[in-house]
Amino acid sequence: MYIKKLKIGNVELENNLILAPMAGVTDLPFRIICKKYGNLGLVCNEMVSSKAITYKDEKTFKMLNCTGEKRPISMQIFGSEPEIMGQAAKVISEIADIVDINMGCPAPKVVKNGDGSKLLLNLDLAKEIIVQVVKNANKPVTLKIRKGWDKDHIVAVELAKIAEECGISAIVVHGRTRDEFYAGNADWDIIRQVKQNVNIPVIGNGDVKCSEDAKRMFEETDCDGIMIGRAALGNPWIFREITENLGETIQQNHVSLGEKKQTILEHFTLVMQEKNEYTAVREMRKHVAWYVKGLPEATLVREQINKCETKEKFEKVIKDYFKTLEN
């Protein structure tokens, strides 16, 4: 049985499918949509700066909003100063059920400050950070890493062992180096190697796009759970597909046009509740592009949505588009 309950520290998840933290994407509205239309055990918010938390930055604390959200929720912090990461963990653990440390983000603006995947080049510092976060958090702490920095610095197994020794409750392994970003194929064998070398839960991440992929990852890596990121963009139903249809390729038409339209409008309503109209309309442009990918006249509706300025215009474009498809 592939889909099962998963325990991370003292937190038990309904199943072992997890929504990955994605900058600019996994905000409260998107997480709510994924929980409602998917079938997943845990969501993680977009990563937040440990420094910004200690500075009590208002914008950052808005990103931590989880009002009315179904638990459990994991919140991810990033940074490279152990003491500040510890202070941030203390704050985060008062809000979240699980505190996650980011040591995998490949973004240039993150690694140039020594944060994210840059820590894969300094395991002594990585250990100090883990120790401080675990010491200061009163919730289970997880760690998200990549295979390594580049082909000459493959450190996933070594870092996983350090993490376990320092009290990490579970580890997420993305099967690419920082150098690879998201290109090529994820190396699932490194996930298997990590699983063989630690006793804490190991979550596999990278290139799971359908239930068939999920089945192969479970079989090839023996991982305890799967984290999905980019494949959930415009497709919150992927988690439902995996639990209902494990072992079969996802059918393009499994989600009806009516459900897709309803989800877009509901997603927009949730964003409107969080942000002003100007911001909400613009933030939904990328989500609409993901939702309509592969549908007829997708380019046309994207062009129309990109010109929308108001709630009324946005909703009219979406309703008219799906009415045309249904006819």
C-alpha positions in Angstrom: 0.0 0.0 0.0 1.6 3.3 -1.2 -0.8 5.9 0.3 -0.8 5.7 4.1 -0.7 7.8 7.2 2.6 9.3 8.0 4.0 10.5 11.3 6.4 13.4 11.5 7.5 13.8 15.1 4.2 13.9 17.1 2.2 15.1 14.1 0.2 12.4 12.2 -0.7 13.1 8.6 -3.9 11.7 7.0 -1.7 10.5 4.1 1.8 10.8 2.8 1.3 13.3 0.0 2.6 16.8 0.6 2.3 20.1 -1.3 5.8 21.6 -1.7 6.5 25.2 -0.6 6.7 27.4 -3.7 7.7 31.1 -3.6 4.9 33.3 -4.8 2.5 30.3 -5.2 1.7 28.4 -1.9 -0.1 31.3 -0.2 -3.3 30.7 1.9 -5.7 30.7 -1.1 -3.7 28.2 -3.1 -3.2 25.9 0.0 -7.0 26.0 0.7 -7.7 25.1 -2.9 -5.3 22.2 -2.9 -6.7 20.8 0.4 -10.3 21.1 -0.9 -9.8 19.6 -4.4 -6.8 17.4 -3.7 -6.4 14.7 -1.1 -3.2 15.4 0.7 -1.7 15.1 4.2 0.3 18.3 4.5 0.8 21.7 2.9 3.8 24.0 3.3 3.7 27.7 2.9 6.0 29.7 0.7 9.4 30.1 2.4 9.9 33.2 4.6 13.1 35.0 5.6 14.3 34.3 9.2 15.7 37.8 9.3 12.3 39.3 8.3 10.6 37.4 11.1 13.0 38.6 13.7 12.6 42.2 12.3 8.8 41.7 12.7 8.3 42.6 9.1 4.6 43.2 8.5 4.6 41.8 4.9 6.3 38.6 6.1 3.8 38.0 8.9 1.0 38.4 6.4 2.5 35.5 4.5 2.2 33.4 7.6 -1.6 33.8 7.8 -3.3 30.5 8.1 -6.7 31.7 9.5 -9.4 29.1 8.9 -7.0 26.7 7.3 -7.3 22.9 7.9 -4.4 21.6 9.9 -1.7 20.4 9.9 0.4 23.0 8.1 4.2 23.3 7.8 6.0 26.6 7.5 9.4 27.0 5.9 12.1 29.4 6.9 15.3 30.2 5.2 18.6 31.9 6.3 22.2 31.2 7.1 22.7 32.7 10.6 22.1 30.0 13.2 21.0 32.3 16.0 18.5 34.2 13.8 17.2 30.9 12.4 16.6 29.7 16.0 14.8 32.9 16.9 12.6 32.6 13.8 11.8 28.9 14.6 10.6 29.9 18.0 8.1 32.4 16.4 7.1 30.0 13.6 6.5 27.1 16.0 3.8 29.1 17.7 1.9 29.3 14.4 2.6 26.1 12.5 2.4 22.4 13.3 5.8 21.7 11.7 8.8 24.0 11.1 10.7 23.3 7.9 14.3 24.5 7.1 15.1 25.4 3.5 18.5 24.2 2.3 17.4 23.5 -1.2 16.3 26.8 -2.9 18.4 27.4 -6.0 17.3 31.0 -6.7 20.3 33.3 -7.3 18.9 36.0 -5.0 18.7 33.4 -2.2 22.1 31.7 -2.6 24.0 34.9 -3.1 23.4 35.6 0.6 24.6 32.2 1.6 21.0 30.9 2.1 19.0 28.0 0.6 21.1 25.5 -1.4 24.3 27.4 -0.7 24.4 25.7 2.7 25.1 22.4 0.9 28.6 23.7 0.5 29.0 24.3 4.2 27.8 21.3 6.3 29.3 22.6 9.5 27.1 25.7 9.2 24.2 23.6 8.1 24.5 21.6 11.3 24.7 24.7 13.5 21.5 25.9 11.9 19.7 22.6 12.4 20.8 22.5 16.1 19.5 26.0 16.8 16.2 25.5 15.0 15.5 22.1 16.7 16.5 23.6 20.1 14.2 26.6 19.7 11.2 25.1 18.1 8.5 23.4 20.2 7.2 21.6 17.1 8.7 18.9 14.9 11.4 20.2 12.5 11.9 19.0 9.0 14.6 19.7 6.5 14.3 20.2 2.7 17.5 19.7 0.7 18.8 19.0 -2.8 21.1 16.2 -4.0 24.0 18.6 -3.6 25.4 21.8 -5.0 26.8 20.4 -8.2 28.2 17.0 -9.4 31.3 17.5 -7.4 29.4 18.2 -4.2 26.8 15.5 -3.7 26.1 15.7 0.0 22.5 14.5 0.5 23.3 11.3 2.4 25.9 13.0 4.6 23.6 15.9 5.4 20.7 13.6 6.1 22.8 11.7 8.7 23.7 14.9 10.4 20.1 16.1 10.3 18.9 12.9 12.0 21.6 13.1 14.7 20.6 16.7 15.4 16.9 15.9 15.9 15.3 16.5 12.5 12.0 14.6 12.3 11.8 14.1 8.6 13.8 15.0 5.5 12.7 16.0 2.0 15.1 15.2 -0.8 14.9 16.8 -4.3 16.8 14.7 -6.7 18.7 17.5 -8.5 21.8 19.6 -7.7 21.6 23.3 -7.4 23.5 23.6 -10.7 20.6 21.7 -12.4 17.9 24.0 -11.1 14.8 22.2 -12.6 16.4 20.9 -15.8 16.9 17.3 -16.9 15.5 14.4 -14.9 15.5 14.2 -11.1 17.8 11.5 -9.7 15.5 9.3 -7.6 18.4 7.0 -6.7 19.8 9.6 -4.3 16.4 9.5 -2.5 16.8 5.8 -2.2 20.3 6.2 -0.8 19.1 8.7 1.8 16.3 6.3 2.8 18.8 3.5 3.3 21.0 5.6 5.6 18.6 7.2 8.0 15.7 6.0 10.2 13.5 9.2 10.0 10.9 9.5 7.3 12.3 10.4 3.9 10.1 12.4 1.5 10.9 12.1 -2.2 10.6 15.2 -4.4 11.1 15.8 -8.1 9.4 14.9 -11.4 6.2 13.3 -10.0 3.6 14.5 -12.5 1.0 11.8 -12.3 -0.1 8.7 -10.3 2.2 6.5 -12.4 5.2 8.6 -11.5 4.2 8.4 -7.8 4.0 4.7 -7.9 7.4 4.4 -9.5 9.0 6.8 -7.0 7.6 4.7 -4.1 8.8 1.5 -5.7 12.3 2.8 -6.8 13.2 4.8 -3.7 11.2 3.1 -0.8 10.4 6.7 0.3 7.9 7.3 3.1 6.1 10.1 1.3 6.0 12.3 -1.8 6.2 16.0 -2.1 4.7 17.6 -5.2 5.3 21.2 -6.4 5.2 22.3 -10.0 2.9 19.5 -11.1 0.2 21.0 -8.8 0.3 24.4 -10.6 -3.2 24.7 -12.2 -3.8 21.1 -11.1 -4.7 20.9 -7.4 -6.5 17.6 -8.3 -3.2 15.8 -8.8 -3.3 14.6 -5.2 -6.8 13.2 -5.6 -5.7 11.5 -8.8 -2.8 9.8 -7.1 -4.8 8.5 -4.2 -7.7 7.3 -6.3 -5.8 6.2 -9.4 -2.3 5.1 -8.3 -0.5 3.2 -11.0 -2.5 4.7 -13.9 -1.6 7.7 -16.0 -3.8 10.7 -15.3 -6.4 11.3 -17.9 -6.4 14.8 -19.3 -10.2 15.0 -19.1 -10.6 13.6 -15.6 -11.5 17.1 -14.3 -14.6 18.4 -15.9 -14.7 21.9 -17.4 -17.4 22.9 -14.9 -15.1 21.9 -12.0 -12.2 23.7 -13.5 -14.2 26.9 -14.0 -15.6 26.7 -10.5 -12.2 26.2 -9.0 -10.7 29.2 -10.8 -13.5 31.4 -9.6 -13.3 30.1 -6.1 -9.5 30.6 -6.1 -10.0 34.1 -7.3 -12.5 34.8 -4.5 -10.1 33.5 -1.9 -7.3 35.8 -3.3 -9.8 38.7 -3.2 -10.4 38.1 0.5 -6.7 38.2 1.2 -5.6 41.1 -1.1 -7.0 44.2 -2.8 -8.7 44.0 -6.2 -5.8 45.4 -8.1 -3.4 42.9 -6.6 -5.8 39.9 -6.8 -6.6 40.3 -10.5 -2.9 40.4 -11.3 -1.9 37.6 -9.1 -4.5 35.3 -10.7 -3.0 35.8 -14.2 -0.3 33.2 -13.6 -2.8 30.8 -12.0 -5.2 31.1 -14.9 -2.3 30.4 -17.4 -1.6 27.1 -15.4 -5.3 26.2 -15.1 -6.1 26.5 -18.8 -2.8 24.9 -20.1 -3.7 22.3 -22.7 -7.3 23.6 -23.2 -8.5 25.0 -26.6 -8.0 28.7 -27.1 -5.8 28.9 -24.0 -3.6 31.6 -25.6 -6.6 33.8 -26.2 -8.0 33.6 -22.7 -4.6 34.3 -21.3 -4.4 37.4 -23.4 -7.8 38.5 -22.2 -7.1 37.8 -18.6 -3.8 39.8 -18.8 -5.8 42.8 -19.8 -8.3 42.5 -16.9 -8.3 45.3 -14.3 -11.4 44.5 -12.3 -13.2 41.6 -10.5 -16.2 41.9 -12.8 -14.1 41.8 -16.0 -12.1 38.8 -14.7 -15.1 36.7 -13.8 -16.8 37.6 -17.1 -13.8 36.5 -19.1 -13.6 33.1 -17.3 -17.3 32.4 -17.5 -17.5 33.3 -21.2 -14.4 31.2 -22.0 -15.8 28.1 -20.3 -19.2 28.6 -21.7 -17.6 28.6 -25.2 -15.7 25.4 -24.4 -18.8 23.7 -23.1 -20.8 24.6 -26.2 
